[in-house]
Every structure is written in C-alpha cells, then in structure tokens.
Amino acid sequence: MRTEITERFRHFHAHYLAEKGKNALLQAYCHALTQWVQNPNTDVYHIEMLFDEISLAVQTDELSD
C-alpha cells in the first residue's frame, strides 16, 4: 500500500509540475499542509515527523523536481 501511494504521489508531482509549474505546485503543497496541520484528527507526532523530514531534506540537499 505504501509503495502504491508513493508512486501515486510521484506521478501527481511530475504531472502537476509539468502542467502548472513550480510556483503553483508549491502553493498547492503549502495549502494542503496547512489544512492537514489544522485538522484536529491529525496526530501532532506525525506533523512533527513530517517537518523533521522536510528540514533534513533541505539540509542534505536531497531535493529534486
């Protein structure tokens, strides 16, 4: 299941990036993250884990389109 979700997300990312561009993609991600963080059903632990992963990726230059 996780592999399928990962592939689905990668496909979405590539398609949306090609169709709308980086700025629109970043806005979509920021909007979705904000909504997810504000959702009372979202576990705070998972929010912290995601931000840790983002911070680590930025520090280690593991980012690509």
PQR file with spaces between the fields and no chain letter, atoms N, CA, C, O and H, PARSE charges and radii, in Angstrom:
ATOM       1  N    MET     1       0.818   -1.197    0.000 -0.4000 1.5000
ATOM       2  CA   MET     1       0.000    0.000    0.000 -0.0000 2.0000
ATOM       3  C    MET     1       0.865    1.265    0.000  0.5500 1.7000
ATOM       4  O    MET     1       0.581    2.208   -0.739 -0.5500 1.4000
ATOM       5  N    ARG     2       1.908    1.290    0.818 -0.4000 1.5000
ATOM       6  CA   ARG     2       2.767    2.479    0.885 -0.0000 2.0000
ATOM       7  C    ARG     2       3.474    2.734   -0.441  0.5500 1.7000
ATOM       8  O    ARG     2       3.624    3.880   -0.864 -0.5500 1.4000
ATOM       9  H    ARG     2       2.139    0.524    1.418  0.4000 1.0000
ATOM      10  N    THR     3       3.907    1.658   -1.092 -0.4000 1.5000
ATOM      11  CA   THR     3       4.579    1.799   -2.384 -0.0000 2.0000
ATOM      12  C    THR     3       3.627    2.390   -3.415  0.5500 1.7000
ATOM      13  O    THR     3       4.020    3.249   -4.204 -0.5500 1.4000
ATOM      14  H    THR     3       3.786    0.727   -0.749  0.4000 1.0000
ATOM      15  N    GLU     4       2.392    1.939   -3.413 -0.4000 1.5000
ATOM      16  CA   GLU     4       1.393    2.458   -4.351 -0.0000 2.0000
ATOM      17  C    GLU     4       1.116    3.934   -4.099  0.5500 1.7000
ATOM      18  O    GLU     4       1.000    4.718   -5.041 -0.5500 1.4000
ATOM      19  H    GLU     4       2.072    1.241   -2.771  0.4000 1.0000
ATOM      20  N    ILE     5       1.011    4.309   -2.845 -0.4000 1.5000
ATOM      21  CA   ILE     5       0.771    5.716   -2.510 -0.0000 2.0000
ATOM      22  C    ILE     5       1.968    6.566   -2.910  0.5500 1.7000
ATOM      23  O    ILE     5       1.808    7.672   -3.425 -0.5500 1.4000
ATOM      24  H    ILE     5       1.105    3.673   -2.079  0.4000 1.0000
ATOM      25  N    THR     6       3.169    6.045   -2.670 -0.4000 1.5000
ATOM      26  CA   THR     6       4.382    6.767   -3.055 -0.0000 2.0000
ATOM      27  C    THR     6       4.421    6.989   -4.559  0.5500 1.7000
ATOM      28  O    THR     6       4.713    8.095   -5.014 -0.5500 1.4000
ATOM      29  H    THR     6       3.299    5.146   -2.252  0.4000 1.0000
ATOM      30  N    GLU     7       4.136    5.968   -5.320 -0.4000 1.5000
ATOM      31  CA   GLU     7       4.126    6.085   -6.783 -0.0000 2.0000
ATOM      32  C    GLU     7       3.036    7.042   -7.254  0.5500 1.7000
ATOM      33  O    GLU     7       3.253    7.831   -8.174 -0.5500 1.4000
ATOM      34  H    GLU     7       3.899    5.070   -4.950  0.4000 1.0000
ATOM      35  N    ARG     8       1.890    6.972   -6.637 -0.4000 1.5000
ATOM      36  CA   ARG     8       0.791    7.879   -6.983 -0.0000 2.0000
ATOM      37  C    ARG     8       1.195    9.326   -6.731  0.5500 1.7000
ATOM      38  O    ARG     8       0.912   10.214   -7.536 -0.5500 1.4000
ATOM      39  H    ARG     8       1.714    6.331   -5.890  0.4000 1.0000
ATOM      40  N    PHE     9       1.863    9.550   -5.599 -0.4000 1.5000
ATOM      41  CA   PHE     9       2.301   10.898   -5.261 -0.0000 2.0000
ATOM      42  C    PHE     9       3.368   11.389   -6.245  0.5500 1.7000
ATOM      43  O    PHE     9       3.329   12.539   -6.681 -0.5500 1.4000
ATOM      44  H    PHE     9       2.093    8.829   -4.945  0.4000 1.0000
ATOM      45  N    ARG    10       4.310   10.527   -6.589 -0.4000 1.5000
ATOM      46  CA   ARG    10       5.351   10.911   -7.554 -0.0000 2.0000
ATOM      47  C    ARG    10       4.749   11.238   -8.912  0.5500 1.7000
ATOM      48  O    ARG    10       5.151   12.202   -9.564 -0.5500 1.4000
ATOM      49  H    ARG    10       4.342    9.592   -6.235  0.4000 1.0000
ATOM      50  N    HIS    11       3.784   10.431   -9.334 -0.4000 1.5000
ATOM      51  CA   HIS    11       3.119   10.685  -10.612 -0.0000 2.0000
ATOM      52  C    HIS    11       2.386   12.026  -10.566  0.5500 1.7000
ATOM      53  O    HIS    11       2.500   12.829  -11.491 -0.5500 1.4000
ATOM      54  H    HIS    11       3.457    9.647   -8.805  0.4000 1.0000
ATOM      55  N    PHE    12       1.635   12.267   -9.488 -0.4000 1.5000
ATOM      56  CA   PHE    12       0.935   13.540   -9.336 -0.0000 2.0000
ATOM      57  C    PHE    12       1.925   14.697   -9.393  0.5500 1.7000
ATOM      58  O    PHE    12       1.700   15.679  -10.100 -0.5500 1.4000
ATOM      59  H    PHE    12       1.543   11.614   -8.736  0.4000 1.0000
ATOM      60  N    HIS    13       3.022   14.578   -8.647 -0.4000 1.5000
ATOM      61  CA   HIS    13       4.018   15.645   -8.572 -0.0000 2.0000
ATOM      62  C    HIS    13       4.563   15.977   -9.964  0.5500 1.7000
ATOM      63  O    HIS    13       4.592   17.141  -10.363 -0.5500 1.4000
ATOM      64  H    HIS    13       3.205   13.780   -8.072  0.4000 1.0000
ATOM      65  N    ALA    14       4.989   14.960  -10.690 -0.4000 1.5000
ATOM      66  CA   ALA    14       5.561   15.173  -12.019 -0.0000 2.0000
ATOM      67  C    ALA    14       4.541   15.777  -12.976  0.5500 1.7000
ATOM      68  O    ALA    14       4.859   16.699  -13.727 -0.5500 1.4000
ATOM      69  H    ALA    14       4.965   14.015  -10.366  0.4000 1.0000
ATOM      70  N    HIS    15       3.325   15.261  -12.950 -0.4000 1.5000
ATOM      71  CA   HIS    15       2.275   15.753  -13.843 -0.0000 2.0000
ATOM      72  C    HIS    15       1.912   17.207  -13.522  0.5500 1.7000
ATOM      73  O    HIS    15       1.839   18.041  -14.424 -0.5500 1.4000
ATOM      74  H    HIS    15       3.066   14.512  -12.340  0.4000 1.0000
ATOM      75  N    TYR    16       1.686   17.508  -12.254 -0.4000 1.5000
ATOM      76  CA   TYR    16       1.292   18.861  -11.856 -0.0000 2.0000
ATOM      77  C    TYR    16       2.424   19.842  -12.112  0.5500 1.7000
ATOM      78  O    TYR    16       2.179   20.966  -12.550 -0.5500 1.4000
ATOM      79  H    TYR    16       1.745   16.831  -11.521  0.4000 1.0000
ATOM      80  N    LEU    17       3.665   19.434  -11.844 -0.4000 1.5000
ATOM      81  CA   LEU    17       4.821   20.290  -12.085 -0.0000 2.0000
ATOM      82  C    LEU    17       4.924   20.639  -13.563  0.5500 1.7000
ATOM      83  O    LEU    17       5.145   21.798  -13.915 -0.5500 1.4000
ATOM      84  H    LEU    17       3.865   18.521  -11.488  0.4000 1.0000
ATOM      85  N    ALA    18       4.766   19.648  -14.425 -0.4000 1.5000
ATOM      86  CA   ALA    18       4.847   19.880  -15.867 -0.0000 2.0000
ATOM      87  C    ALA    18       3.699   20.748  -16.365  0.5500 1.7000
ATOM      88  O    ALA    18       3.880   21.571  -17.263 -0.5500 1.4000
ATOM      89  H    ALA    18       4.586   18.706  -14.139  0.4000 1.0000
ATOM      90  N    GLU    19       2.527   20.563  -15.785 -0.4000 1.5000
ATOM      91  CA   GLU    19       1.342   21.283  -16.253 -0.0000 2.0000
ATOM      92  C    GLU    19       1.237   22.694  -15.690  0.5500 1.7000
ATOM      93  O    GLU    19       0.888   23.623  -16.419 -0.5500 1.4000
ATOM      94  H    GLU    19       2.380   19.894  -15.056  0.4000 1.0000
ATOM      95  N    LYS    20       1.535   22.871  -14.396 -0.4000 1.5000
ATOM      96  CA   LYS    20       1.287   24.153  -13.733 -0.0000 2.0000
ATOM      97  C    LYS    20       2.550   24.920  -13.347  0.5500 1.7000
ATOM      98  O    LYS    20       2.510   26.144  -13.224 -0.5500 1.4000
ATOM      99  H    LYS    20       1.819   22.116  -13.803  0.4000 1.0000
ATOM     100  N    GLY    21       3.661   24.228  -13.157 -0.4000 1.5000
ATOM     101  CA   GLY    21       4.908   24.886  -12.788 -0.0000 2.0000
ATOM     102  C    GLY    21       5.190   24.835  -11.295  0.5500 1.7000
ATOM     103  O    GLY    21       4.344   24.443  -10.491 -0.5500 1.4000
ATOM     104  H    GLY    21       3.694   23.233  -13.257  0.4000 1.0000
ATOM     105  N    LYS    22       6.417   25.248  -10.948 -0.4000 1.5000
ATOM     106  CA   LYS    22       6.890   25.146   -9.568 -0.0000 2.0000
ATOM     107  C    LYS    22       6.097   26.004   -8.587  0.5500 1.7000
ATOM     108  O    LYS    22       5.774   25.546   -7.491 -0.5500 1.4000
ATOM     109  H    LYS    22       7.104   25.566  -11.601  0.4000 1.0000
ATOM     110  N    ASN    23       5.783   27.233   -8.962 -0.4000 1.5000
ATOM     111  CA   ASN    23       5.073   28.116   -8.029 -0.0000 2.0000
ATOM     112  C    ASN    23       3.694   27.574   -7.669  0.5500 1.7000
ATOM     113  O    ASN    23       3.309   27.571   -6.500 -0.5500 1.4000
ATOM     114  H    ASN    23       6.046   27.605   -9.853  0.4000 1.0000
ATOM     115  N    ALA    24       2.961   27.122   -8.661 -0.4000 1.5000
ATOM     116  CA   ALA    24       1.627   26.573   -8.406 -0.0000 2.0000
ATOM     117  C    ALA    24       1.712   25.302   -7.571  0.5500 1.7000
ATOM     118  O    ALA    24       0.875   25.069   -6.699 -0.5500 1.4000
ATOM     119  H    ALA    24       3.274   27.124   -9.611  0.4000 1.0000
ATOM     120  N    LEU    25       2.721   24.482   -7.837 -0.4000 1.5000
ATOM     121  CA   LEU    25       2.898   23.247   -7.075 -0.0000 2.0000
ATOM     122  C    LEU    25       3.222   23.560   -5.619  0.5500 1.7000
ATOM     123  O    LEU    25       2.669   22.938   -4.712 -0.5500 1.4000
ATOM     124  H    LEU    25       3.401   24.671   -8.546  0.4000 1.0000
ATOM     125  N    LEU    26       4.108   24.514   -5.393 -0.4000 1.5000
ATOM     126  CA   LEU    26       4.453   24.906   -4.027 -0.0000 2.0000
ATOM     127  C    LEU    26       3.232   25.465   -3.296  0.5500 1.7000
ATOM     128  O    LEU    26       3.023   25.160   -2.122 -0.5500 1.4000
ATOM     129  H    LEU    26       4.557   25.020   -6.130  0.4000 1.0000
ATOM     130  N    GLN    27       2.433   26.270   -3.972 -0.4000 1.5000
ATOM     131  CA   GLN    27       1.211   26.799   -3.356 -0.0000 2.0000
ATOM     132  C    GLN    27       0.249   25.670   -2.997  0.5500 1.7000
ATOM     133  O    GLN    27      -0.357   25.690   -1.925 -0.5500 1.4000
ATOM     134  H    GLN    27       2.603   26.517   -4.926  0.4000 1.0000
ATOM     135  N    ALA    28       0.106   24.697   -3.876 -0.4000 1.5000
ATOM     136  CA   ALA    28      -0.787   23.564   -3.604 -0.0000 2.0000
ATOM     137  C    ALA    28      -0.298   22.770   -2.398  0.5500 1.7000
ATOM     138  O    ALA    28      -1.094   22.394   -1.538 -0.5500 1.4000
ATOM     139  H    ALA    28       0.598   24.681   -4.747  0.4000 1.0000
ATOM     140  N    TYR    29       1.008   22.514   -2.331 -0.4000 1.5000
ATOM     141  CA   TYR    29       1.566   21.775   -1.195 -0.0000 2.0000
ATOM     142  C    TYR    29       1.393   22.552    0.105  0.5500 1.7000
ATOM     143  O    TYR    29       1.005   21.980    1.123 -0.5500 1.4000
ATOM     144  H    TYR    29       1.654   22.820   -3.029  0.4000 1.0000
ATOM     145  N    CYS    30       1.675   23.839    0.076 -0.4000 1.5000
ATOM     146  CA   CYS    30       1.533   24.655    1.290 -0.0000 2.0000
ATOM     147  C    CYS    30       0.085   24.687    1.766  0.5500 1.7000
ATOM     148  O    CYS    30      -0.182   24.599    2.965 -0.5500 1.4000
ATOM     149  H    CYS    30       1.990   24.304   -0.751  0.4000 1.0000
ATOM     150  N    HIS    31      -0.840   24.812    0.833 -0.4000 1.5000
ATOM     151  CA   HIS    31      -2.256   24.818    1.197 -0.0000 2.0000
ATOM     152  C    HIS    31      -2.649   23.476    1.819  0.5500 1.7000
ATOM     153  O    HIS    31      -3.304   23.437    2.861 -0.5500 1.4000
ATOM     154  H    HIS    31      -0.623   24.884   -0.141  0.4000 1.0000
ATOM     155  N    ALA    32      -2.250   22.388    1.179 -0.4000 1.5000
ATOM     156  CA   ALA    32      -2.595   21.056    1.690 -0.0000 2.0000
ATOM     157  C    ALA    32      -1.968   20.811    3.061  0.5500 1.7000
ATOM     158  O    ALA    32      -2.626   20.276    3.953 -0.5500 1.4000
ATOM     159  H    ALA    32      -1.718   22.420    0.333  0.4000 1.0000
ATOM     160  N    LEU    33      -0.717   21.193    3.235 -0.4000 1.5000
ATOM     161  CA   LEU    33      -0.056   21.012    4.532 -0.0000 2.0000
ATOM     162  C    LEU    33      -0.731   21.828    5.622  0.5500 1.7000
ATOM     163  O    LEU    33      -0.919   21.346    6.739 -0.5500 1.4000
ATOM     164  H    LEU    33      -0.183   21.628    2.511  0.4000 1.0000
ATOM     165  N    THR    34      -1.092   23.049    5.302 -0.4000 1.5000
ATOM     166  CA   THR    34      -1.767   23.904    6.278 -0.0000 2.0000
ATOM     167  C    THR    34      -3.095   23.293    6.700  0.5500 1.7000
ATOM     168  O    THR    34      -3.421   23.267    7.887 -0.5500 1.4000
ATOM     169  H    THR    34      -0.939   23.440    4.395  0.4000 1.0000
ATOM     170  N    GLN    35      -3.860   22.805    5.735 -0.4000 1.5000
ATOM     171  CA   GLN    35      -5.140   22.178    6.050 -0.0000 2.0000
ATOM     172  C    GLN    35      -4.942   20.923    6.893  0.5500 1.7000
ATOM     173  O    GLN    35      -5.688   20.680    7.841 -0.5500 1.4000
ATOM     174  H    GLN    35      -3.595   22.827    4.771  0.4000 1.0000
ATOM     175  N    TRP    36      -3.945   20.137    6.546 -0.4000 1.5000
ATOM     176  CA   TRP    36      -3.657   18.893    7.265 -0.0000 2.0000
ATOM     177  C    TRP    36      -3.234   19.181    8.700  0.5500 1.7000
ATOM     178  O    TRP    36      -3.687   18.509    9.626 -0.5500 1.4000
ATOM     179  H    TRP    36      -3.340   20.335    5.775  0.4000 1.0000
ATOM     180  N    VAL    37      -2.366   20.178    8.891 -0.4000 1.5000
ATOM     181  CA   VAL    37      -1.898   20.538   10.235 -0.0000 2.0000
ATOM     182  C    VAL    37      -3.057   21.044   11.088  0.5500 1.7000
ATOM     183  O    VAL    37      -3.120   20.746   12.281 -0.5500 1.4000
ATOM     184  H    VAL    37      -1.998   20.723    8.138  0.4000 1.0000
ATOM     185  N    GLN    38      -3.965   21.795   10.499 -0.4000 1.5000
ATOM     186  CA   GLN    38      -5.077   22.369   11.249 -0.0000 2.0000
ATOM     187  C    GLN    38      -6.192   21.363   11.526  0.5500 1.7000
ATOM     188  O    GLN    38      -7.065   21.625   12.353 -0.5500 1.4000
ATOM     189  H    GLN    38      -3.914   22.037    9.530  0.4000 1.0000
ATOM     190  N    ASN    39      -6.174   20.237   10.859 -0.4000 1.5000
ATOM     191  CA   ASN    39      -7.196   19.215   11.062 -0.0000 2.0000
ATOM     192  C    ASN    39      -7.023   18.608   12.457  0.5500 1.7000
ATOM     193  O    ASN    39      -5.952   18.085   12.764 -0.5500 1.4000
ATOM     194  H    ASN    39      -5.465   20.024   10.187  0.4000 1.0000
ATOM     195  N    PRO    40      -8.047   18.666   13.299 -0.5600 1.5000
ATOM     196  CA   PRO    40      -7.915   18.128   14.657  0.2800 2.0000
ATOM     197  C    PRO    40      -7.690   16.614   14.701  0.5500 1.7000
ATOM     198  O    PRO    40      -7.272   16.086   15.732 -0.5500 1.4000
ATOM     199  N    ASN    41      -7.959   15.916   13.607 -0.4000 1.5000
ATOM     200  CA   ASN    41      -7.728   14.472   13.565 -0.0000 2.0000
ATOM     201  C    ASN    41      -6.282   14.108   13.225  0.5500 1.7000
ATOM     202  O    ASN    41      -5.895   12.942   13.312 -0.5500 1.4000
ATOM     203  H    ASN    41      -8.299   16.345   12.770  0.4000 1.0000
ATOM     204  N    THR    42      -5.489   15.102   12.838 -0.4000 1.5000
ATOM     205  CA   THR    42      -4.089   14.851   12.511 -0.0000 2.0000
ATOM     206  C    THR    42      -3.285   14.740   13.790  0.5500 1.7000
ATOM     207  O    THR    42      -3.356   15.609   14.659 -0.5500 1.4000
ATOM     208  H    THR    42      -5.803   16.049   12.767  0.4000 1.0000
ATOM     209  N    ASP    43      -2.523   13.672   13.898 -0.4000 1.5000
ATOM     210  CA   ASP    43      -1.692   13.424   15.075 -0.0000 2.0000
ATOM     211  C    ASP    43      -0.494   14.379   15.069  0.5500 1.7000
ATOM     212  O    ASP    43       0.236   14.453   14.080 -0.5500 1.4000
ATOM     213  H    ASP    43      -2.465   12.966   13.192  0.4000 1.0000
ATOM     214  N    VAL    44      -0.295   15.100   16.156 -0.4000 1.5000
ATOM     215  CA   VAL    44       0.794   16.066   16.266 -0.0000 2.0000
ATOM     216  C    VAL    44       2.149   15.387   16.044  0.5500 1.7000
ATOM     217  O    VAL    44       3.057   15.986   15.466 -0.5500 1.4000
ATOM     218  H    VAL    44      -0.888   15.039   16.959  0.4000 1.0000
ATOM     219  N    TYR    45       2.283   14.167   16.493 -0.4000 1.5000
ATOM     220  CA   TYR    45       3.526   13.418   16.292 -0.0000 2.0000
ATOM     221  C    TYR    45       3.855   13.299   14.800  0.5500 1.7000
ATOM     222  O    TYR    45       5.011   13.459   14.409 -0.5500 1.4000
ATOM     223  H    TYR    45       1.546   13.681   16.963  0.4000 1.0000
ATOM     224  N    HIS    46       2.859   13.023   13.976 -0.4000 1.5000
ATOM     225  CA   HIS    46       3.079   12.897   12.538 -0.0000 2.0000
ATOM     226  C    HIS    46       3.434   14.239   11.909  0.5500 1.7000
ATOM     227  O    HIS    46       4.236   14.297   10.977 -0.5500 1.4000
ATOM     228  H    HIS    46       1.919   12.893   14.294  0.4000 1.0000
ATOM     229  N    ILE    47       2.847   15.306   12.411 -0.4000 1.5000
ATOM     230  CA   ILE    47       3.197   16.645   11.930 -0.0000 2.0000
ATOM     231  C    ILE    47       4.671   16.918   12.214  0.5500 1.7000
ATOM     232  O    ILE    47       5.403   17.379   11.338 -0.5500 1.4000
ATOM     233  H    ILE    47       2.195   15.259   13.168  0.4000 1.0000
ATOM     234  N    GLU    48       5.098   16.634   13.435 -0.4000 1.5000
ATOM     235  CA   GLU    48       6.496   16.854   13.809 -0.0000 2.0000
ATOM     236  C    GLU    48       7.435   15.995   12.966  0.5500 1.7000
ATOM     237  O    GLU    48       8.495   16.462   12.549 -0.5500 1.4000
ATOM     238  H    GLU    48       4.503   16.259   14.146  0.4000 1.0000
ATOM     239  N    MET    49       7.058   14.759   12.716 -0.4000 1.5000
ATOM     240  CA   MET    49       7.890   13.879   11.883 -0.0000 2.0000
ATOM     241  C    MET    49       8.035   14.432   10.467  0.5500 1.7000
ATOM     242  O    MET    49       9.126   14.406    9.897 -0.5500 1.4000
ATOM     243  H    MET    49       6.197   14.379   13.054  0.4000 1.0000
ATOM     244  N    LEU    50       6.944   14.928    9.903 -0.4000 1.5000
ATOM     245  CA   LEU    50       6.995   15.474    8.552 -0.0000 2.0000
ATOM     246  C    LEU    50       7.903   16.693    8.494  0.5500 1.7000
ATOM     247  O    LEU    50       8.726   16.810    7.586 -0.5500 1.4000
ATOM     248  H    LEU    50       6.057   14.949   10.366  0.4000 1.0000
ATOM     249  N    PHE    51       7.764   17.600    9.450 -0.4000 1.5000
ATOM     250  CA   PHE    51       8.626   18.780    9.452 -0.0000 2.0000
ATOM     251  C    PHE    51      10.090   18.403    9.660  0.5500 1.7000
ATOM     252  O    PHE    51      10.976   19.035    9.084 -0.5500 1.4000
ATOM     253  H    PHE    51       7.095   17.505   10.187  0.4000 1.0000
ATOM     254  N    ASP    52      10.351   17.399   10.461 -0.4000 1.5000
ATOM     255  CA   ASP    52      11.724   16.910   10.634 -0.0000 2.0000
ATOM     256  C    ASP    52      12.276   16.380    9.312  0.5500 1.7000
ATOM     257  O    ASP    52      13.426   16.650    8.965 -0.5500 1.4000
ATOM     258  H    ASP    52       9.632   16.886   10.929  0.4000 1.0000
ATOM     259  N    GLU    53      11.468   15.634    8.582 -0.4000 1.5000
ATOM     260  CA   GLU    53      11.901   15.091    7.288 -0.0000 2.0000
ATOM     261  C    GLU    53      12.167   16.204    6.280  0.5500 1.7000
ATOM     262  O    GLU    53      13.142   16.148    5.531 -0.5500 1.4000
ATOM     263  H    GLU    53      10.534   15.415    8.864  0.4000 1.0000
ATOM     264  N    ILE    54      11.304   17.210    6.263 -0.4000 1.5000
ATOM     265  CA   ILE    54      11.495   18.345    5.357 -0.0000 2.0000
ATOM     266  C    ILE    54      12.781   19.080    5.712  0.5500 1.7000
ATOM     267  O    ILE    54      13.577   19.403    4.830 -0.5500 1.4000
ATOM     268  H    ILE    54      10.512   17.256    6.872  0.4000 1.0000
ATOM     269  N    SER    55      12.987   19.342    6.990 -0.4000 1.5000
ATOM     270  CA   SER    55      14.199   20.038    7.435 -0.0000 2.0000
ATOM     271  C    SER    55      15.454   19.251    7.077  0.5500 1.7000
ATOM     272  O    SER    55      16.442   19.829    6.626 -0.5500 1.4000
ATOM     273  H    SER    55      12.341   19.079    7.707  0.4000 1.0000
ATOM     274  N    LEU    56      15.420   17.952    7.274 -0.4000 1.5000
ATOM     275  CA   LEU    56      16.564   17.109    6.950 -0.0000 2.0000
ATOM     276  C    LEU    56      16.845   17.117    5.448  0.5500 1.7000
ATOM     277  O    LEU    56      18.001   17.207    5.034 -0.5500 1.4000
ATOM     278  H    LEU    56      14.617   17.482    7.641  0.4000 1.0000
ATOM     279  N    ALA    57      15.806   17.024    4.639 -0.4000 1.5000
ATOM     280  CA   ALA    57      15.979   17.025    3.184 -0.0000 2.0000
ATOM     281  C    ALA    57      16.604   18.331    2.711  0.5500 1.7000
ATOM     282  O    ALA    57      17.459   18.320    1.826 -0.5500 1.4000
ATOM     283  H    ALA    57      14.867   16.951    4.975  0.4000 1.0000
ATOM     284  N    VAL    58      16.194   19.442    3.280 -0.4000 1.5000
ATOM     285  CA   VAL    58      16.741   20.745    2.897 -0.0000 2.0000
ATOM     286  C    VAL    58      18.219   20.837    3.283  0.5500 1.7000
ATOM     287  O    VAL    58      19.035   21.346    2.515 -0.5500 1.4000
ATOM     288  H    VAL    58      15.499   19.451    3.999  0.4000 1.0000
ATOM     289  N    GLN    59      18.553   20.349    4.461 -0.4000 1.5000
ATOM     290  CA   GLN    59      19.933   20.417    4.950 -0.0000 2.0000
ATOM     291  C    GLN    59      20.874   19.510    4.172  0.5500 1.7000
ATOM     292  O    GLN    59      22.056   19.824    4.030 -0.5500 1.4000
ATOM     293  H    GLN    59      17.890   19.936    5.085  0.4000 1.0000
ATOM     294  N    THR    60      20.376   18.403    3.671 -0.4000 1.5000
ATOM     295  CA   THR    60      21.232   17.439    2.977 -0.0000 2.0000
ATOM     296  C    THR    60      21.119   17.542    1.462  0.5500 1.7000
ATOM     297  O    THR    60      21.670   16.713    0.737 -0.5500 1.4000
ATOM     298  H    THR    60      19.416   18.148    3.786  0.4000 1.0000
ATOM     299  N    ASP    61      20.410   18.553    0.985 -0.4000 1.5000
ATOM     300  CA   ASP    61      20.252   18.769   -0.459 -0.0000 2.0000
ATOM     301  C    ASP    61      19.719   17.545   -1.184  0.5500 1.7000
ATOM     302  O    ASP    61      20.188   17.214   -2.273 -0.5500 1.4000
ATOM     303  H    ASP    61      19.963   19.226    1.574  0.4000 1.0000
ATOM     304  N    GLU    62      18.746   16.873   -0.592 -0.4000 1.5000
ATOM     305  CA   GLU    62      18.130   15.702   -1.221 -0.0000 2.0000
ATOM     306  C    GLU    62      16.913   16.090   -2.061  0.5500 1.7000
ATOM     307  O    GLU    62      16.030   15.267   -2.302 -0.5500 1.4000
ATOM     308  H    GLU    62      18.364   17.142    0.292  0.4000 1.0000
ATOM     309  N    LEU    63      16.874   17.316   -2.494 -0.4000 1.5000
ATOM     310  CA   LEU    63      15.704   17.791   -3.221 -0.0000 2.0000
ATOM     311  C    LEU    63      15.945   17.755   -4.721  0.5500 1.7000
ATOM     312  O    LEU    63      17.045   18.041   -5.195 -0.5500 1.4000
ATOM     313  H    LEU    63      17.591   17.985   -2.298  0.4000 1.0000
ATOM     314  N    SER    64      14.912   17.403   -5.453 -0.4000 1.5000
ATOM     315  CA   SER    64      14.930   17.457   -6.911 -0.0000 2.0000
ATOM     316  C    SER    64      13.499   17.654   -7.376  0.5500 1.7000
ATOM     317  O    SER    64      12.559   17.467   -6.602 -0.5500 1.4000
ATOM     318  H    SER    64      14.019   17.171   -5.069  0.4000 1.0000
ATOM     319  N    ASP    65      13.330   18.026   -8.623 -0.4000 1.5000
ATOM     320  CA   ASP    65      11.972   18.238   -9.159 -0.0000 2.0000
ATOM     321  C    ASP    65      11.190   16.956   -9.160  0.5500 1.7000
ATOM     322  O    ASP    65      10.031   16.940   -9.575 -0.5500 1.4000
ATOM     323  H    ASP    65      14.093   18.178   -9.251  0.4000 1.0000
